[in-house]
Amino acid sequence: MSDAWLVGRARELRAAVQSTTRDEQLGIVAELDVLLEEARTRGEPLMAADLLRSAAMARLSTPGLGSQAEPLLDELLAHTRKHGLPILRAGAHALQGKRMILAEKEDDALTEIARALAILDEPPTPATRSERRIFNRSLVTALVDCWQGLNELGLYETAEEVSARSHRAMRESAGPHEITLQMFNLIEMLLAWAIRLERIKHTEQAQEKFAVAASVAAAVEAPFTESLFRLREAPAIEQIGLIAAAVAFNDPGPSHIERLTRLFTHRSGDQEQMLVAIALARCLERDGQGEAARDVLLTARREADEANTPSCARLNIDRELARFELAANPGLPDTVAAYTLALEQELWDMRQSRADALKTRRKHERLSAEHGAIAAQAAQALQDPLTGLPNRRALDERLRTLSSDKNMQPLSVALVDLDGFKGVNDNQSHAEGDDVLRVIASTLRDALRGDDFVARYGGDEFVVLLPGAPAASAAAAMSRTVAAVSDLPGHLSRGVTLSVGLVSMAPFEHPESVLTRADAAMYQAKRSGGNRVSAATQDAPEPS
């Protein structure tokens, strides 16, 4: 099958896994694993990332499989770092947040979502129009993953911000399925937000949210007909519990009972299942069927426990059950109701603290990323791009540091020049010459101690600093290095050998002076036929 078919099939399975039985979910997980293995084999980075995400999401959506998503998400994070895919890395952090929520580690989830949002705050700018389409699609996906975690943590204000940004990003590239998903997400957030506002007696604001959710539910019917969520010839309100619940919350009554009852028995996402249960209970209550309403809520609560539903969704069910109990027992003291309201206000204040923590961590992650970028640029400025060794600038800094440190004395300095290197460049190619330089650099580094410092001095010259090494020990070490290069296979060294000039640096000697002396010693090795170490016999100059 083509790459496009693989990605398209994964997309279909992601949509299906949200609203099907557990046995079917297990089948979807197995099929996605097959597709993922094929994507790994083909090696296309974007496709592999998409399949890793799909396989992880399917496990997060299947009760009891959440922990299995961890290695996949770790692989996705490593993959996106390796291939420079920051938007997809943000999505991986957001899914890590979802996994933490399922594991009831909400503080850890907050940190993961903060990392995701920090990356998305300053995303890279795509260069071309085609790149922009791919970029927008990836951005929408990552934002939706962030939104889901924020919604489950009850951080509706930030979720609304993320939802609005996702809507703007999808204008250029979204199809009917993506638009439908965006509207579903908006409805789910509005309903959860409204129920949460009711719990602290902000009834008017809650009703406004219910009304907006109902209007979005009406508008979703058009894109729904062309989306992957449509399973049969029927309106969205007859197939999707979330849509039916939105309409019922806005105007609860008997007319919604049959539809909601049917949709409640059909497996859907955790948050959606809770919303359908509460909407159905309210309609049954309005119809005078209080016991039936209570049974629906108890069933939903039992299923939530079995599915390890996030605590914020379970609390909404608990609050509805408590409201039924209070209504059925009018003799309970007013202090019970007052105490319940005080607890709700306390939870609301904790929610605000969580929102403040998210804001602080998001800023911290952004600053850490900026600092890391600056540090990486600084490290690059001290590194030779061809060999990966420290460059001349780094050498000067290290030489100054070592020369002033008494604990590093005696300090031996070796200047290394390649014998026969010019012939490689002239008679073969500069590419071959570059390969030889890399091989020699690696051999130098491997042949010396961990404390020894090897730098590319320029062209085909290297400098080695051997702190704490007396002249005899330094000469032995450099002789081993010369032998190691001489013993390299011809196809690696191209016949190149080393001429080494070795000197001991005097206390307070100027770096330029010691390098000049090492250079003179190296030319002595050249004149003696090369492939050897020449130790300087002249004394270091007296300090002025």
Secondary structure, 3 states (H helix, E strand, C coil): CCHHHHHHHHHHHHHHHCCCCHHHHHHHHHHHHHHHHHHHHHCCHHHHHHHHHHHHHHHHHCCCCHHHHHHHHHHHHHHHHHCCCHHHHHHHHHHHHHHHHHCCCHHHHHHHHHHHHHHHHCCCCCCCHHHHHHHHHHHHHHHHHHHHHHHHCCCHHHHHHHHHHHHHHCCCCCCHHHHHHHHHHHHHHHHHHHHHHHHCCCHHHHHHHHHHHHHHHHHCHHHHCCCCCCCCCCCHHHHCHHHHHHHHHHCCCHHHHHHHHHHHCCCCCHHHHHHHHHHHHHHHHHCCCHHHHHHHHHHHHHHHHHCCCCHHHHHHHHHHHHHHHHHHCCCCCHHHHHHHHHHHHHHHHHHHHHHHHHHHHHHHHHHHHHHHHHHHHHHHHCECCCCCCECHHHHHHHHHHHHCCHHHCCEEEEEEEEECHHHHHHHCCHHHHHHHHHHHHHHHHHHCCCCCEEEEEECCEEEEEEECCCHHHHHHHHHHHHHHHHCCCHHHHCCCEEEEEEEEECCCCCHHHHHHHHHHHHHHHHHCCCCEEEECCCCCCCCC
